[in-house]
Amino acid sequence: MLSKAEPLVGYDALPFLDDGDLLPGENRRLGFYFLSHEDAVPLMREAGRFYLWEGGFIGEATVIDGS
């Protein structure tokens, strides 16, 4: 999700979890593959932060330069 404010705007994404499951309270640097890449990635970069949703808000992510 781009924000916690309504209307909720979100994009489907798959996290790159090479080091196993992401546990509650854990901080980790990882990548995401957005299924609507052309639409989602520019918006996420501009926002600088996005929120993870799995039936409700479960976490937040800060966008960093991947290079």
PDB file of N, CA, C and O in Angstrom:
ATOM      1  N   MET A   1       0.842  -1.176   0.000  1.00  0.00           N
ATOM      2  CA  MET A   1       0.000   0.000   0.000  1.00  0.00           C
ATOM      3  C   MET A   1       0.890   1.243   0.000  1.00  0.00           C
ATOM      4  O   MET A   1       1.950   1.262   0.625  1.00  0.00           O
ATOM      5  N   LEU A   2       0.445   2.270  -0.704  1.00  0.00           N
ATOM      6  CA  LEU A   2       1.201   3.523  -0.742  1.00  0.00           C
ATOM      7  C   LEU A   2       1.064   4.322   0.539  1.00  0.00           C
ATOM      8  O   LEU A   2       1.988   5.042   0.919  1.00  0.00           O
ATOM      9  N   SER A   3      -0.078   4.208   1.212  1.00  0.00           N
ATOM     10  CA  SER A   3      -0.268   4.895   2.485  1.00  0.00           C
ATOM     11  C   SER A   3      -1.338   4.145   3.276  1.00  0.00           C
ATOM     12  O   SER A   3      -1.998   3.242   2.762  1.00  0.00           O
ATOM     13  N   LYS A   4      -1.489   4.540   4.528  1.00  0.00           N
ATOM     14  CA  LYS A   4      -2.522   3.929   5.360  1.00  0.00           C
ATOM     15  C   LYS A   4      -3.845   4.685   5.273  1.00  0.00           C
ATOM     16  O   LYS A   4      -4.843   4.271   5.861  1.00  0.00           O
ATOM     17  N   ALA A   5      -3.846   5.800   4.534  1.00  0.00           N
ATOM     18  CA  ALA A   5      -5.046   6.618   4.386  1.00  0.00           C
ATOM     19  C   ALA A   5      -5.929   6.066   3.269  1.00  0.00           C
ATOM     20  O   ALA A   5      -5.439   5.502   2.291  1.00  0.00           O
ATOM     21  N   GLU A   6      -7.220   6.237   3.433  1.00  0.00           N
ATOM     22  CA  GLU A   6      -8.151   5.838   2.381  1.00  0.00           C
ATOM     23  C   GLU A   6      -8.273   6.945   1.358  1.00  0.00           C
ATOM     24  O   GLU A   6      -8.173   8.116   1.726  1.00  0.00           O
ATOM     25  N   PRO A   7      -8.483   6.634   0.098  1.00  0.00           N
ATOM     26  CA  PRO A   7      -8.670   5.292  -0.424  1.00  0.00           C
ATOM     27  C   PRO A   7      -7.340   4.529  -0.441  1.00  0.00           C
ATOM     28  O   PRO A   7      -6.298   5.086  -0.789  1.00  0.00           O
ATOM     29  N   LEU A   8      -7.391   3.260  -0.065  1.00  0.00           N
ATOM     30  CA  LEU A   8      -6.197   2.426  -0.039  1.00  0.00           C
ATOM     31  C   LEU A   8      -5.773   2.107  -1.466  1.00  0.00           C
ATOM     32  O   LEU A   8      -6.583   1.651  -2.273  1.00  0.00           O
ATOM     33  N   VAL A   9      -4.510   2.347  -1.772  1.00  0.00           N
ATOM     34  CA  VAL A   9      -3.953   2.067  -3.097  1.00  0.00           C
ATOM     35  C   VAL A   9      -2.790   1.119  -2.894  1.00  0.00           C
ATOM     36  O   VAL A   9      -1.814   1.452  -2.222  1.00  0.00           O
ATOM     37  N   GLY A  10      -2.897  -0.066  -3.479  1.00  0.00           N
ATOM     38  CA  GLY A  10      -1.845  -1.052  -3.306  1.00  0.00           C
ATOM     39  C   GLY A  10      -1.530  -1.790  -4.584  1.00  0.00           C
ATOM     40  O   GLY A  10      -2.290  -1.751  -5.552  1.00  0.00           O
ATOM     41  N   TYR A  11      -0.397  -2.465  -4.572  1.00  0.00           N
ATOM     42  CA  TYR A  11       0.075  -3.225  -5.725  1.00  0.00           C
ATOM     43  C   TYR A  11       0.593  -4.568  -5.242  1.00  0.00           C
ATOM     44  O   TYR A  11       1.249  -4.650  -4.204  1.00  0.00           O
ATOM     45  N   ASP A  12       0.300  -5.618  -5.993  1.00  0.00           N
ATOM     46  CA  ASP A  12       0.793  -6.947  -5.645  1.00  0.00           C
ATOM     47  C   ASP A  12       2.291  -7.017  -5.874  1.00  0.00           C
ATOM     48  O   ASP A  12       2.808  -6.541  -6.884  1.00  0.00           O
ATOM     49  N   ALA A  13       2.977  -7.624  -4.912  1.00  0.00           N
ATOM     50  CA  ALA A  13       4.424  -7.758  -4.995  1.00  0.00           C
ATOM     51  C   ALA A  13       4.866  -9.049  -4.338  1.00  0.00           C
ATOM     52  O   ALA A  13       4.198  -9.563  -3.440  1.00  0.00           O
ATOM     53  N   LEU A  14       5.984  -9.565  -4.785  1.00  0.00           N
ATOM     54  CA  LEU A  14       6.598 -10.746  -4.186  1.00  0.00           C
ATOM     55  C   LEU A  14       7.931 -10.328  -3.582  1.00  0.00           C
ATOM     56  O   LEU A  14       8.762  -9.746  -4.279  1.00  0.00           O
ATOM     57  N   PRO A  15       8.153 -10.613  -2.297  1.00  0.00           N
ATOM     58  CA  PRO A  15       9.444 -10.277  -1.684  1.00  0.00           C
ATOM     59  C   PRO A  15      10.487 -11.321  -2.056  1.00  0.00           C
ATOM     60  O   PRO A  15      10.165 -12.498  -2.219  1.00  0.00           O
ATOM     61  N   PHE A  16      11.727 -10.892  -2.190  1.00  0.00           N
ATOM     62  CA  PHE A  16      12.853 -11.802  -2.396  1.00  0.00           C
ATOM     63  C   PHE A  16      13.342 -12.228  -1.018  1.00  0.00           C
ATOM     64  O   PHE A  16      14.066 -11.481  -0.360  1.00  0.00           O
ATOM     65  N   LEU A  17      12.956 -13.416  -0.578  1.00  0.00           N
ATOM     66  CA  LEU A  17      13.293 -13.907   0.754  1.00  0.00           C
ATOM     67  C   LEU A  17      14.346 -15.017   0.654  1.00  0.00           C
ATOM     68  O   LEU A  17      14.068 -16.170   0.986  1.00  0.00           O
ATOM     69  N   ASP A  18      15.532 -14.675   0.205  1.00  0.00           N
ATOM     70  CA  ASP A  18      16.606 -15.652   0.052  1.00  0.00           C
ATOM     71  C   ASP A  18      17.081 -16.198   1.393  1.00  0.00           C
ATOM     72  O   ASP A  18      17.610 -17.308   1.449  1.00  0.00           O
ATOM     73  N   ASP A  19      16.901 -15.437   2.478  1.00  0.00           N
ATOM     74  CA  ASP A  19      17.397 -15.841   3.792  1.00  0.00           C
ATOM     75  C   ASP A  19      16.297 -16.446   4.661  1.00  0.00           C
ATOM     76  O   ASP A  19      16.424 -16.447   5.886  1.00  0.00           O
ATOM     77  N   GLY A  20      15.239 -16.952   4.072  1.00  0.00           N
ATOM     78  CA  GLY A  20      14.156 -17.552   4.842  1.00  0.00           C
ATOM     79  C   GLY A  20      13.042 -16.571   5.135  1.00  0.00           C
ATOM     80  O   GLY A  20      13.039 -15.443   4.643  1.00  0.00           O
ATOM     81  N   ASP A  21      12.100 -17.017   5.941  1.00  0.00           N
ATOM     82  CA  ASP A  21      10.924 -16.213   6.263  1.00  0.00           C
ATOM     83  C   ASP A  21      11.289 -14.930   7.002  1.00  0.00           C
ATOM     84  O   ASP A  21      12.283 -14.874   7.726  1.00  0.00           O
ATOM     85  N   LEU A  22      10.483 -13.918   6.809  1.00  0.00           N
ATOM     86  CA  LEU A  22      10.602 -12.655   7.529  1.00  0.00           C
ATOM     87  C   LEU A  22       9.723 -12.769   8.765  1.00  0.00           C
ATOM     88  O   LEU A  22       8.510 -12.945   8.655  1.00  0.00           O
ATOM     89  N   LEU A  23      10.330 -12.671   9.938  1.00  0.00           N
ATOM     90  CA  LEU A  23       9.621 -12.886  11.195  1.00  0.00           C
ATOM     91  C   LEU A  23       9.072 -11.583  11.761  1.00  0.00           C
ATOM     92  O   LEU A  23       9.614 -10.515  11.476  1.00  0.00           O
ATOM     93  N   PRO A  24       8.004 -11.651  12.559  1.00  0.00           N
ATOM     94  CA  PRO A  24       7.447 -10.443  13.179  1.00  0.00           C
ATOM     95  C   PRO A  24       8.516  -9.682  13.970  1.00  0.00           C
ATOM     96  O   PRO A  24       9.273 -10.275  14.738  1.00  0.00           O
ATOM     97  N   GLY A  25       8.568  -8.371  13.772  1.00  0.00           N
ATOM     98  CA  GLY A  25       9.520  -7.515  14.467  1.00  0.00           C
ATOM     99  C   GLY A  25      10.906  -7.473  13.862  1.00  0.00           C
ATOM    100  O   GLY A  25      11.757  -6.711  14.320  1.00  0.00           O
ATOM    101  N   GLU A  26      11.147  -8.273  12.845  1.00  0.00           N
ATOM    102  CA  GLU A  26      12.462  -8.349  12.212  1.00  0.00           C
ATOM    103  C   GLU A  26      12.651  -7.206  11.217  1.00  0.00           C
ATOM    104  O   GLU A  26      11.719  -6.821  10.511  1.00  0.00           O
ATOM    105  N   ASN A  27      13.855  -6.678  11.174  1.00  0.00           N
ATOM    106  CA  ASN A  27      14.237  -5.701  10.156  1.00  0.00           C
ATOM    107  C   ASN A  27      15.173  -6.397   9.186  1.00  0.00           C
ATOM    108  O   ASN A  27      16.088  -7.113   9.592  1.00  0.00           O
ATOM    109  N   ARG A  28      14.936  -6.180   7.904  1.00  0.00           N
ATOM    110  CA  ARG A  28      15.785  -6.815   6.906  1.00  0.00           C
ATOM    111  C   ARG A  28      15.796  -5.982   5.631  1.00  0.00           C
ATOM    112  O   ARG A  28      14.803  -5.340   5.290  1.00  0.00           O
ATOM    113  N   ARG A  29      16.903  -5.997   4.945  1.00  0.00           N
ATOM    114  CA  ARG A  29      17.012  -5.357   3.637  1.00  0.00           C
ATOM    115  C   ARG A  29      16.715  -6.422   2.594  1.00  0.00           C
ATOM    116  O   ARG A  29      17.411  -7.434   2.515  1.00  0.00           O
ATOM    117  N   LEU A  30      15.681  -6.193   1.793  1.00  0.00           N
ATOM    118  CA  LEU A  30      15.315  -7.151   0.761  1.00  0.00           C
ATOM    119  C   LEU A  30      14.661  -6.452  -0.403  1.00  0.00           C
ATOM    120  O   LEU A  30      14.266  -5.289  -0.306  1.00  0.00           O
ATOM    121  N   GLY A  31      14.550  -7.156  -1.487  1.00  0.00           N
ATOM    122  CA  GLY A  31      13.943  -6.607  -2.694  1.00  0.00           C
ATOM    123  C   GLY A  31      12.524  -7.106  -2.880  1.00  0.00           C
ATOM    124  O   GLY A  31      12.109  -8.096  -2.277  1.00  0.00           O
ATOM    125  N   PHE A  32      11.793  -6.407  -3.721  1.00  0.00           N
ATOM    126  CA  PHE A  32      10.429  -6.791  -4.072  1.00  0.00           C
ATOM    127  C   PHE A  32      10.285  -6.817  -5.577  1.00  0.00           C
ATOM    128  O   PHE A  32      10.857  -5.980  -6.275  1.00  0.00           O
ATOM    129  N   TYR A  33       9.533  -7.763  -6.077  1.00  0.00           N
ATOM    130  CA  TYR A  33       9.154  -7.810  -7.479  1.00  0.00           C
ATOM    131  C   TYR A  33       7.692  -7.405  -7.551  1.00  0.00           C
ATOM    132  O   TYR A  33       6.819  -8.135  -7.081  1.00  0.00           O
ATOM    133  N   PHE A  34       7.417  -6.235  -8.143  1.00  0.00           N
ATOM    134  CA  PHE A  34       6.044  -5.749  -8.279  1.00  0.00           C
ATOM    135  C   PHE A  34       5.450  -6.280  -9.574  1.00  0.00           C
ATOM    136  O   PHE A  34       6.034  -6.127 -10.647  1.00  0.00           O
ATOM    137  N   LEU A  35       4.276  -6.911  -9.462  1.00  0.00           N
ATOM    138  CA  LEU A  35       3.648  -7.513 -10.627  1.00  0.00           C
ATOM    139  C   LEU A  35       3.216  -6.460 -11.642  1.00  0.00           C
ATOM    140  O   LEU A  35       3.179  -6.739 -12.841  1.00  0.00           O
ATOM    141  N   SER A  36       2.891  -5.262 -11.181  1.00  0.00           N
ATOM    142  CA  SER A  36       2.566  -4.128 -12.063  1.00  0.00           C
ATOM    143  C   SER A  36       3.743  -3.162 -12.042  1.00  0.00           C
ATOM    144  O   SER A  36       3.593  -1.993 -11.686  1.00  0.00           O
ATOM    145  N   HIS A  37       4.894  -3.652 -12.420  1.00  0.00           N
ATOM    146  CA  HIS A  37       6.151  -2.909 -12.303  1.00  0.00           C
ATOM    147  C   HIS A  37       6.065  -1.483 -12.854  1.00  0.00           C
ATOM    148  O   HIS A  37       6.471  -0.533 -12.186  1.00  0.00           O
ATOM    149  N   GLU A  38       5.541  -1.337 -14.059  1.00  0.00           N
ATOM    150  CA  GLU A  38       5.522  -0.023 -14.711  1.00  0.00           C
ATOM    151  C   GLU A  38       4.700   0.997 -13.928  1.00  0.00           C
ATOM    152  O   GLU A  38       5.028   2.184 -13.915  1.00  0.00           O
ATOM    153  N   ASP A  39       3.637   0.538 -13.279  1.00  0.00           N
ATOM    154  CA  ASP A  39       2.787   1.440 -12.504  1.00  0.00           C
ATOM    155  C   ASP A  39       3.304   1.638 -11.088  1.00  0.00           C
ATOM    156  O   ASP A  39       3.351   2.762 -10.589  1.00  0.00           O
ATOM    157  N   ALA A  40       3.691   0.549 -10.445  1.00  0.00           N
ATOM    158  CA  ALA A  40       3.988   0.572  -9.011  1.00  0.00           C
ATOM    159  C   ALA A  40       5.344   1.178  -8.661  1.00  0.00           C
ATOM    160  O   ALA A  40       5.433   1.995  -7.744  1.00  0.00           O
ATOM    161  N   VAL A  41       6.384   0.796  -9.365  1.00  0.00           N
ATOM    162  CA  VAL A  41       7.737   1.188  -8.954  1.00  0.00           C
ATOM    163  C   VAL A  41       7.941   2.702  -8.921  1.00  0.00           C
ATOM    164  O   VAL A  41       8.474   3.202  -7.930  1.00  0.00           O
ATOM    165  N   PRO A  42       7.548   3.458  -9.944  1.00  0.00           N
ATOM    166  CA  PRO A  42       7.731   4.912  -9.840  1.00  0.00           C
ATOM    167  C   PRO A  42       6.986   5.524  -8.654  1.00  0.00           C
ATOM    168  O   PRO A  42       7.494   6.441  -8.009  1.00  0.00           O
ATOM    169  N   LEU A  43       5.783   5.021  -8.364  1.00  0.00           N
ATOM    170  CA  LEU A  43       5.003   5.544  -7.249  1.00  0.00           C
ATOM    171  C   LEU A  43       5.652   5.206  -5.911  1.00  0.00           C
ATOM    172  O   LEU A  43       5.679   6.040  -5.006  1.00  0.00           O
ATOM    173  N   MET A  44       6.173   3.989  -5.779  1.00  0.00           N
ATOM    174  CA  MET A  44       6.846   3.589  -4.537  1.00  0.00           C
ATOM    175  C   MET A  44       8.113   4.408  -4.313  1.00  0.00           C
ATOM    176  O   MET A  44       8.390   4.844  -3.196  1.00  0.00           O
ATOM    177  N   ARG A  45       8.873   4.613  -5.376  1.00  0.00           N
ATOM    178  CA  ARG A  45      10.097   5.420  -5.253  1.00  0.00           C
ATOM    179  C   ARG A  45       9.763   6.848  -4.847  1.00  0.00           C
ATOM    180  O   ARG A  45      10.431   7.425  -3.990  1.00  0.00           O
ATOM    181  N   GLU A  46       8.739   7.415  -5.456  1.00  0.00           N
ATOM    182  CA  GLU A  46       8.343   8.792  -5.137  1.00  0.00           C
ATOM    183  C   GLU A  46       7.867   8.904  -3.680  1.00  0.00           C
ATOM    184  O   GLU A  46       8.186   9.873  -2.991  1.00  0.00           O
ATOM    185  N   ALA A  47       7.110   7.915  -3.223  1.00  0.00           N
ATOM    186  CA  ALA A  47       6.595   7.934  -1.851  1.00  0.00           C
ATOM    187  C   ALA A  47       7.721   7.749  -0.836  1.00  0.00           C
ATOM    188  O   ALA A  47       7.669   8.313   0.257  1.00  0.00           O
ATOM    189  N   GLY A  48       8.738   6.960  -1.192  1.00  0.00           N
ATOM    190  CA  GLY A  48       9.859   6.732  -0.289  1.00  0.00           C
ATOM    191  C   GLY A  48       9.583   5.705   0.796  1.00  0.00           C
ATOM    192  O   GLY A  48      10.505   5.266   1.483  1.00  0.00           O
ATOM    193  N   ARG A  49       8.342   5.323   0.956  1.00  0.00           N
ATOM    194  CA  ARG A  49       7.930   4.345   1.974  1.00  0.00           C
ATOM    195  C   ARG A  49       6.640   3.698   1.480  1.00  0.00           C
ATOM    196  O   ARG A  49       5.814   4.341   0.831  1.00  0.00           O
ATOM    197  N   PHE A  50       6.486   2.431   1.794  1.00  0.00           N
ATOM    198  CA  PHE A  50       5.215   1.767   1.509  1.00  0.00           C
ATOM    199  C   PHE A  50       4.906   0.802   2.630  1.00  0.00           C
ATOM    200  O   PHE A  50       5.769   0.488   3.449  1.00  0.00           O
ATOM    201  N   TYR A  51       3.675   0.332   2.664  1.00  0.00           N
ATOM    202  CA  TYR A  51       3.182  -0.483   3.770  1.00  0.00           C
ATOM    203  C   TYR A  51       2.813  -1.868   3.269  1.00  0.00           C
ATOM    204  O   TYR A  51       2.206  -2.019   2.209  1.00  0.00           O
ATOM    205  N   LEU A  52       3.185  -2.869   4.040  1.00  0.00           N
ATOM    206  CA  LEU A  52       2.929  -4.251   3.673  1.00  0.00           C
ATOM    207  C   LEU A  52       1.551  -4.664   4.192  1.00  0.00           C
ATOM    208  O   LEU A  52       1.186  -4.392   5.335  1.00  0.00           O
ATOM    209  N   TRP A  53       0.806  -5.323   3.320  1.00  0.00           N
ATOM    210  CA  TRP A  53      -0.574  -5.684   3.612  1.00  0.00           C
ATOM    211  C   TRP A  53      -0.771  -7.172   3.349  1.00  0.00           C
ATOM    212  O   TRP A  53      -0.408  -7.676   2.287  1.00  0.00           O
ATOM    213  N   GLU A  54      -1.336  -7.854   4.303  1.00  0.00           N
ATOM    214  CA  GLU A  54      -1.735  -9.251   4.126  1.00  0.00           C
ATOM    215  C   GLU A  54      -3.023  -9.427   4.915  1.00  0.00           C
ATOM    216  O   GLU A  54      -3.023 -10.006   6.001  1.00  0.00           O
ATOM    217  N   GLY A  55      -4.128  -8.921   4.356  1.00  0.00           N
ATOM    218  CA  GLY A  55      -5.399  -8.925   5.058  1.00  0.00           C
ATOM    219  C   GLY A  55      -5.516  -7.811   6.094  1.00  0.00           C
ATOM    220  O   GLY A  55      -6.526  -7.707   6.790  1.00  0.00           O
ATOM    221  N   GLY A  56      -4.496  -6.992   6.191  1.00  0.00           N
ATOM    222  CA  GLY A  56      -4.377  -5.870   7.117  1.00  0.00           C
ATOM    223  C   GLY A  56      -2.933  -5.409   7.074  1.00  0.00           C
ATOM    224  O   GLY A  56      -2.089  -6.093   6.495  1.00  0.00           O
ATOM    225  N   PHE A  57      -2.632  -4.285   7.662  1.00  0.00           N
ATOM    226  CA  PHE A  57      -1.262  -3.767   7.643  1.00  0.00           C
ATOM    227  C   PHE A  57      -0.386  -4.638   8.547  1.00  0.00           C
ATOM    228  O   PHE A  57      -0.708  -4.844   9.717  1.00  0.00           O
ATOM    229  N   ILE A  58       0.721  -5.149   8.001  1.00  0.00           N
ATOM    230  CA  ILE A  58       1.612  -6.031   8.764  1.00  0.00           C
ATOM    231  C   ILE A  58       3.032  -5.499   8.867  1.00  0.00           C
ATOM    232  O   ILE A  58       3.854  -6.084   9.573  1.00  0.00           O
ATOM    233  N   GLY A  59       3.339  -4.411   8.185  1.00  0.00           N
ATOM    234  CA  GLY A  59       4.692  -3.875   8.241  1.00  0.00           C
ATOM    235  C   GLY A  59       4.841  -2.681   7.335  1.00  0.00           C
ATOM    236  O   GLY A  59       3.903  -2.278   6.647  1.00  0.00           O
ATOM    237  N   GLU A  60       6.043  -2.117   7.343  1.00  0.00           N
ATOM    238  CA  GLU A  60       6.327  -0.998   6.453  1.00  0.00           C
ATOM    239  C   GLU A  60       7.718  -1.157   5.875  1.00  0.00           C
ATOM    240  O   GLU A  60       8.574  -1.830   6.449  1.00  0.00           O
ATOM    241  N   ALA A  61       7.928  -0.537   4.746  1.00  0.00           N
ATOM    242  CA  ALA A  61       9.200  -0.633   4.042  1.00  0.00           C
ATOM    243  C   ALA A  61       9.641   0.760   3.624  1.00  0.00           C
ATOM    244  O   ALA A  61       8.827   1.605   3.251  1.00  0.00           O
ATOM    245  N   THR A  62      10.934   0.979   3.694  1.00  0.00           N
ATOM    246  CA  THR A  62      11.555   2.218   3.233  1.00  0.00           C
ATOM    247  C   THR A  62      12.258   1.915   1.922  1.00  0.00           C
ATOM    248  O   THR A  62      13.015   0.949   1.825  1.00  0.00           O
ATOM    249  N   VAL A  63      12.012   2.734   0.922  1.00  0.00           N
ATOM    250  CA  VAL A  63      12.616   2.543  -0.387  1.00  0.00           C
ATOM    251  C   VAL A  63      14.052   3.067  -0.350  1.00  0.00           C
ATOM    252  O   VAL A  63      14.301   4.195   0.075  1.00  0.00           O
ATOM    253  N   ILE A  64      14.990   2.234  -0.800  1.00  0.00           N
ATOM    254  CA  ILE A  64      16.391   2.625  -0.895  1.00  0.00           C
ATOM    255  C   ILE A  64      16.895   2.360  -2.304  1.00  0.00           C
ATOM    256  O   ILE A  64      16.281   1.609  -3.062  1.00  0.00           O
ATOM    257  N   ASP A  65      17.996   2.969  -2.644  1.00  0.00           N
ATOM    258  CA  ASP A  65      18.605   2.746  -3.955  1.00  0.00           C
ATOM    259  C   ASP A  65      19.156   1.319  -3.999  1.00  0.00           C
ATOM    260  O   ASP A  65      19.955   0.933  -3.145  1.00  0.00           O
ATOM    261  N   GLY A  66      18.737   0.553  -4.976  1.00  0.00           N
ATOM    262  CA  GLY A  66      19.133  -0.837  -5.073  1.00  0.00           C
ATOM    263  C   GLY A  66      20.501  -1.075  -5.679  1.00  0.00           C
ATOM    264  O   GLY A  66      20.897  -2.231  -5.822  1.00  0.00           O
ATOM    265  N   SER A  67      21.237  -0.048  -6.039  1.00  0.00           N
ATOM    266  CA  SER A  67      22.537  -0.284  -6.683  1.00  0.00           C
ATOM    267  C   SER A  67      23.646  -0.430  -5.672  1.00  0.00           C
ATOM    268  O   SER A  67      24.801  -0.633  -6.047  1.00  0.00           O
TER     269      SER A  67
END
